[in-house]
């Protein structure tokens, strides 16, 4: 979802920025900053998804779970 939002933001900002840059040259720095922040959203989503995948993989493999056999205490 974060990558989809980043792509949408880059598309919208890129389109409007290129149109504005055609009319006025001063907008270039602001355009680049907006695109960088939109891309940072996608990178944040990628990092979080990798961390969540790592935690899920550890949970499914049973890394911290150890089962002991039951002992019958009645003799």
Beta strands, then each sheet from edge to edge (+ up, - down):
end
